[in-house]
Amino acid sequence: MNPEEINYSGQYLNNTEFRIKIKTGADISNAKKDCVCGELFLVTGANGPSIYVCTETSGDTDGTIYKVADLSQQA
C-alpha cells in the first residue's frame, strides 16, 4: 500500500517510510532468534498480556528483548 492509496498527504520523517510491526504469541522465548530491532511483541500467554520490544536484531545469538509494559488488569 502506498500513501496515495490511503490519501496520506503528510511528510515522512527524513524522507523515510516507517512501519510498526507487532507479533503476538504465548511465549516471548519463541521470538528470541527471530526478532528484528524495533519490533514489538504482544505476549498473550500465561506471562501476559505484556508488551516487549527488541533492541537488537538477532543473529547467531539471541536478540535483546525488554519488557515495556504489563497490560494485566488491576482489581
N, CA, C and O atoms as a GROMACS GRO file, in nm:
protein
  300
    1MET      N    1   0.084  -0.117   0.000
    1MET     CA    2   0.000   0.000   0.000
    1MET      C    3   0.090   0.124   0.000
    1MET      O    4   0.185   0.133   0.077
    2ASN      N    5   0.059   0.217  -0.085
    2ASN     CA    6   0.136   0.340  -0.088
    2ASN      C    7   0.053   0.455  -0.032
    2ASN      O    8  -0.068   0.442  -0.018
    3PRO      N    9   0.117   0.568  -0.001
    3PRO     CA   10   0.046   0.680   0.062
    3PRO      C   11  -0.072   0.733  -0.019
    3PRO      O   12  -0.170   0.780   0.038
    4GLU      N   13  -0.062   0.726  -0.150
    4GLU     CA   14  -0.172   0.776  -0.233
    4GLU      C   15  -0.298   0.693  -0.216
    4GLU      O   16  -0.409   0.745  -0.226
    5GLU      N   17  -0.281   0.563  -0.190
    5GLU     CA   18  -0.396   0.475  -0.175
    5GLU      C   19  -0.479   0.508  -0.050
    5GLU      O   20  -0.599   0.480  -0.047
    6ILE      N   21  -0.416   0.565   0.051
    6ILE     CA   22  -0.489   0.599   0.174
    6ILE      C   23  -0.503   0.750   0.191
    6ILE      O   24  -0.539   0.798   0.299
    7ASN      N   25  -0.476   0.824   0.083
    7ASN     CA   26  -0.489   0.970   0.082
    7ASN      C   27  -0.403   1.038   0.189
    7ASN      O   28  -0.445   1.136   0.250
    8TYR      N   29  -0.283   0.984   0.212
    8TYR     CA   30  -0.191   1.044   0.309
    8TYR      C   31  -0.117   1.158   0.243
    8TYR      O   32  -0.052   1.140   0.140
    9SER      N   33  -0.127   1.277   0.302
    9SER     CA   34  -0.061   1.393   0.243
    9SER      C   35   0.045   1.450   0.335
    9SER      O   36   0.096   1.559   0.310
   10GLY      N   37   0.078   1.379   0.441
   10GLY     CA   38   0.177   1.426   0.537
   10GLY      C   39   0.318   1.408   0.486
   10GLY      O   40   0.340   1.370   0.371
   11GLN      N   41   0.413   1.434   0.572
   11GLN     CA   42   0.554   1.426   0.535
   11GLN      C   43   0.619   1.311   0.611
   11GLN      O   44   0.594   1.291   0.730
   12TYR      N   45   0.702   1.236   0.541
   12TYR     CA   46   0.777   1.128   0.605
   12TYR      C   47   0.891   1.187   0.686
   12TYR      O   48   0.943   1.293   0.652
   13LEU      N   49   0.930   1.121   0.792
   13LEU     CA   50   1.044   1.162   0.871
   13LEU      C   51   1.172   1.130   0.794
   13LEU      O   52   1.197   1.013   0.763
   14ASN      N   53   1.251   1.231   0.763
   14ASN     CA   54   1.375   1.214   0.686
   14ASN      C   55   1.352   1.142   0.554
   14ASN      O   56   1.436   1.064   0.509
   15ASN      N   57   1.236   1.167   0.492
   15ASN     CA   58   1.201   1.104   0.364
   15ASN      C   59   1.205   0.952   0.372
   15ASN      O   60   1.236   0.886   0.273
   16THR      N   61   1.173   0.897   0.486
   16THR     CA   62   1.176   0.753   0.507
   16THR      C   63   1.038   0.706   0.550
   16THR      O   64   0.968   0.774   0.624
   17GLU      N   65   1.001   0.590   0.503
   17GLU     CA   66   0.874   0.530   0.541
   17GLU      C   67   0.897   0.443   0.664
   17GLU      O   68   0.987   0.359   0.664
   18PHE      N   69   0.817   0.462   0.767
   18PHE     CA   70   0.828   0.383   0.889
   18PHE      C   71   0.702   0.300   0.907
   18PHE      O   72   0.592   0.347   0.877
   19ARG      N   73   0.718   0.180   0.955
   19ARG     CA   74   0.604   0.092   0.979
   19ARG      C   75   0.616   0.033   1.118
   19ARG      O   76   0.726   0.020   1.172
   20ILE      N   77   0.504  -0.001   1.176
   20ILE     CA   78   0.503  -0.066   1.306
   20ILE      C   79   0.465  -0.212   1.282
   20ILE      O   80   0.365  -0.242   1.218
   21LYS      N   81   0.546  -0.302   1.335
   21LYS     CA   82   0.520  -0.444   1.321
   21LYS      C   83   0.503  -0.504   1.459
   21LYS      O   84   0.589  -0.487   1.546
   22ILE      N   85   0.394  -0.571   1.481
   22ILE     CA   86   0.367  -0.631   1.611
   22ILE      C   87   0.342  -0.780   1.590
   22ILE      O   88   0.261  -0.819   1.505
   23LYS      N   89   0.411  -0.863   1.668
   23LYS     CA   90   0.387  -1.007   1.666
   23LYS      C   91   0.317  -1.045   1.795
   23LYS      O   92   0.341  -0.984   1.900
   24THR      N   93   0.232  -1.144   1.788
   24THR     CA   94   0.165  -1.193   1.908
   24THR      C   95   0.202  -1.339   1.932
   24THR      O   96   0.236  -1.411   1.839
   25GLY      N   97   0.196  -1.380   2.055
   25GLY     CA   98   0.225  -1.518   2.088
   25GLY      C   99   0.218  -1.541   2.237
   25GLY      O  100   0.209  -1.446   2.316
   26ALA      N  101   0.221  -1.666   2.276
   26ALA     CA  102   0.206  -1.701   2.416
   26ALA      C  103   0.338  -1.704   2.492
   26ALA      O  104   0.338  -1.700   2.614
   27ASP      N  105   0.452  -1.711   2.420
   27ASP     CA  106   0.581  -1.726   2.487
   27ASP      C  107   0.685  -1.637   2.420
   27ASP      O  108   0.720  -1.660   2.303
   28ILE      N  109   0.736  -1.538   2.490
   28ILE     CA  110   0.834  -1.445   2.434
   28ILE      C  111   0.963  -1.517   2.396
   28ILE      O  112   1.035  -1.469   2.308
   29SER      N  113   0.994  -1.627   2.458
   29SER     CA  114   1.116  -1.702   2.427
   29SER      C  115   1.116  -1.752   2.283
   29SER      O  116   1.223  -1.773   2.225
   30ASN      N  117   0.999  -1.772   2.224
   30ASN     CA  118   0.992  -1.818   2.085
   30ASN      C  119   1.038  -1.711   1.986
   30ASN      O  120   1.067  -1.743   1.871
   31ALA      N  121   1.045  -1.585   2.027
   31ALA     CA  122   1.082  -1.477   1.938
   31ALA      C  123   1.230  -1.443   1.940
   31ALA      O  124   1.277  -1.367   1.856
   32LYS      N  125   1.304  -1.499   2.034
   32LYS     CA  126   1.441  -1.454   2.057
   32LYS      C  127   1.534  -1.467   1.938
   32LYS      O  128   1.618  -1.380   1.918
   33LYS      N  129   1.521  -1.571   1.859
   33LYS     CA  130   1.614  -1.587   1.746
   33LYS      C  131   1.554  -1.538   1.616
   33LYS      O  132   1.612  -1.558   1.509
   34ASP      N  133   1.439  -1.472   1.623
   34ASP     CA  134   1.370  -1.428   1.504
   34ASP      C  135   1.336  -1.278   1.509
   34ASP      O  136   1.266  -1.228   1.422
   35CYS      N  137   1.385  -1.209   1.611
   35CYS     CA  138   1.342  -1.070   1.629
   35CYS      C  139   1.430  -0.973   1.549
   35CYS      O  140   1.547  -0.999   1.523
   36VAL      N  141   1.368  -0.861   1.513
   36VAL     CA  142   1.434  -0.755   1.438
   36VAL      C  143   1.430  -0.630   1.523
   36VAL      O  144   1.330  -0.602   1.590
   37CYS      N  145   1.537  -0.554   1.522
   37CYS     CA  146   1.546  -0.433   1.604
   37CYS      C  147   1.424  -0.344   1.581
   37CYS      O  148   1.391  -0.310   1.467
   38GLY      N  149   1.358  -0.307   1.689
   38GLY     CA  150   1.241  -0.220   1.682
   38GLY      C  151   1.108  -0.293   1.680
   38GLY      O  152   1.004  -0.230   1.694
   39GLU      N  153   1.110  -0.425   1.664
   39GLU     CA  154   0.984  -0.499   1.664
   39GLU      C  155   0.920  -0.497   1.802
   39GLU      O  156   0.989  -0.497   1.904
   40LEU      N  157   0.789  -0.495   1.803
   40LEU     CA  158   0.713  -0.504   1.927
   40LEU      C  159   0.646  -0.640   1.932
   40LEU      O  160   0.602  -0.693   1.830
   41PHE      N  161   0.639  -0.697   2.053
   41PHE     CA  162   0.579  -0.827   2.073
   41PHE      C  163   0.472  -0.817   2.181
   41PHE      O  164   0.497  -0.764   2.289
   42LEU      N  165   0.354  -0.865   2.152
   42LEU     CA  166   0.246  -0.871   2.249
   42LEU      C  167   0.234  -1.016   2.296
   42LEU      O  168   0.194  -1.103   2.219
   43VAL      N  169   0.270  -1.041   2.421
   43VAL     CA  170   0.264  -1.176   2.477
   43VAL      C  171   0.126  -1.197   2.536
   43VAL      O  172   0.080  -1.119   2.619
   44THR      N  173   0.060  -1.305   2.493
   44THR     CA  174  -0.078  -1.329   2.532
   44THR      C  175  -0.095  -1.450   2.621
   44THR      O  176  -0.208  -1.481   2.662
   45GLY      N  177   0.012  -1.521   2.652
   45GLY     CA  178   0.003  -1.645   2.730
   45GLY      C  179  -0.005  -1.621   2.879
   45GLY      O  180  -0.049  -1.516   2.925
   46ALA      N  181   0.039  -1.721   2.953
   46ALA     CA  182   0.032  -1.717   3.099
   46ALA      C  183   0.114  -1.602   3.158
   46ALA      O  184   0.083  -1.553   3.266
   47ASN      N  185   0.218  -1.560   3.089
   47ASN     CA  186   0.303  -1.450   3.136
   47ASN      C  187   0.257  -1.315   3.082
   47ASN      O  188   0.327  -1.216   3.099
   48GLY      N  189   0.143  -1.310   3.020
   48GLY     CA  190   0.095  -1.186   2.960
   48GLY      C  191  -0.034  -1.142   3.024
   48GLY      O  192  -0.074  -1.198   3.127
   49PRO      N  193  -0.099  -1.046   2.968
   49PRO     CA  194  -0.053  -0.979   2.849
   49PRO      C  195   0.053  -0.875   2.882
   49PRO      O  196   0.040  -0.798   2.978
   50SER      N  197   0.158  -0.874   2.803
   50SER     CA  198   0.268  -0.780   2.819
   50SER      C  199   0.320  -0.740   2.682
   50SER      O  200   0.303  -0.813   2.585
   51ILE      N  201   0.384  -0.625   2.675
   51ILE     CA  202   0.446  -0.578   2.551
   51ILE      C  203   0.598  -0.577   2.571
   51ILE      O  204   0.648  -0.529   2.672
   52TYR      N  205   0.669  -0.631   2.472
   52TYR     CA  206   0.815  -0.633   2.472
   52TYR      C  207   0.865  -0.564   2.346
   52TYR      O  208   0.794  -0.558   2.246
   53VAL      N  209   0.987  -0.511   2.350
   53VAL     CA  210   1.049  -0.451   2.232
   53VAL      C  211   1.187  -0.512   2.215
   53VAL      O  212   1.258  -0.537   2.313
   54CYS      N  213   1.224  -0.537   2.091
   54CYS     CA  214   1.356  -0.590   2.058
   54CYS      C  215   1.448  -0.472   2.030
   54CYS      O  216   1.417  -0.387   1.946
   55THR      N  217   1.562  -0.466   2.099
   55THR     CA  218   1.653  -0.352   2.082
   55THR      C  219   1.773  -0.384   1.993
   55THR      O  220   1.849  -0.294   1.958
   56GLU      N  221   1.790  -0.511   1.956
   56GLU     CA  222   1.896  -0.550   1.863
   56GLU      C  223   1.842  -0.662   1.775
   56GLU      O  224   1.768  -0.749   1.821
   57THR      N  225   1.879  -0.659   1.648
   57THR     CA  226   1.839  -0.766   1.559
   57THR      C  227   1.915  -0.892   1.596
   57THR      O  228   2.036  -0.889   1.616
   58SER      N  229   1.843  -1.004   1.605
   58SER     CA  230   1.908  -1.128   1.644
   58SER      C  231   1.986  -1.186   1.528
   58SER      O  232   1.951  -1.169   1.411
   59GLY      N  233   2.092  -1.254   1.562
   59GLY     CA  234   2.174  -1.323   1.463
   59GLY      C  235   2.195  -1.464   1.510
   59GLY      O  236   2.100  -1.539   1.533
   60ASP      N  237   2.322  -1.502   1.524
   60ASP     CA  238   2.352  -1.637   1.573
   60ASP      C  239   2.317  -1.652   1.720
   60ASP      O  240   2.294  -1.763   1.768
   61THR      N  241   2.313  -1.540   1.792
   61THR     CA  242   2.276  -1.544   1.933
   61THR      C  243   2.139  -1.479   1.950
   61THR      O  244   2.086  -1.419   1.857
   62ASP      N  245   2.083  -1.491   2.068
   62ASP     CA  246   1.952  -1.433   2.096
   62ASP      C  247   1.957  -1.281   2.085
   62ASP      O  248   2.057  -1.219   2.121
   63GLY      N  249   1.848  -1.222   2.037
   63GLY     CA  250   1.837  -1.077   2.036
   63GLY      C  251   1.810  -1.025   2.176
   63GLY      O  252   1.783  -1.103   2.267
   64THR      N  253   1.817  -0.898   2.192
   64THR     CA  254   1.791  -0.836   2.321
   64THR      C  255   1.647  -0.789   2.324
   64THR      O  256   1.607  -0.703   2.246
   65ILE      N  257   1.568  -0.845   2.415
   65ILE     CA  258   1.426  -0.812   2.425
   65ILE      C  259   1.398  -0.759   2.565
   65ILE      O  260   1.436  -0.820   2.665
   66TYR      N  261   1.329  -0.644   2.572
   66TYR     CA  262   1.297  -0.582   2.700
   66TYR      C  263   1.147  -0.570   2.717
   66TYR      O  264   1.075  -0.540   2.621
   67LYS      N  265   1.101  -0.592   2.838
   67LYS     CA  266   0.959  -0.575   2.869
   67LYS      C  267   0.930  -0.426   2.878
   67LYS      O  268   0.997  -0.353   2.951
   68VAL      N  269   0.830  -0.382   2.804
   68VAL     CA  270   0.792  -0.241   2.803
   68VAL      C  271   0.677  -0.216   2.899
   68VAL      O  272   0.680  -0.119   2.976
   69ALA      N  273   0.575  -0.302   2.896
   69ALA     CA  274   0.457  -0.279   2.979
   69ALA      C  275   0.387  -0.408   3.014
   69ALA      O  276   0.382  -0.502   2.934
   70ASP      N  277   0.334  -0.411   3.134
   70ASP     CA  278   0.248  -0.521   3.178
   70ASP      C  279   0.105  -0.472   3.160
   70ASP      O  280   0.067  -0.370   3.216
   71LEU      N  281   0.027  -0.543   3.081
   71LEU     CA  282  -0.108  -0.498   3.049
   71LEU      C  283  -0.216  -0.565   3.130
   71LEU      O  284  -0.335  -0.552   3.099
   72SER      N  285  -0.178  -0.638   3.235
   72SER     CA  286  -0.280  -0.708   3.313
   72SER      C  287  -0.367  -0.608   3.387
   72SER      O  288  -0.321  -0.501   3.428
   73GLN      N  289  -0.492  -0.644   3.404
   73GLN     CA  290  -0.586  -0.555   3.471
   73GLN      C  291  -0.563  -0.557   3.621
   73GLN      O  292  -0.532  -0.661   3.680
   74GLN      N  293  -0.577  -0.442   3.679
   74GLN     CA  294  -0.564  -0.430   3.825
   74GLN      C  295  -0.704  -0.435   3.885
   74GLN      O  296  -0.796  -0.370   3.835
   75ALA      N  297  -0.720  -0.510   3.992
   75ALA     CA  298  -0.852  -0.522   4.056
   75ALA      C  299  -0.884  -0.399   4.138
   75ALA      O  300  -0.990  -0.392   4.199
   0.00000   0.00000   0.00000
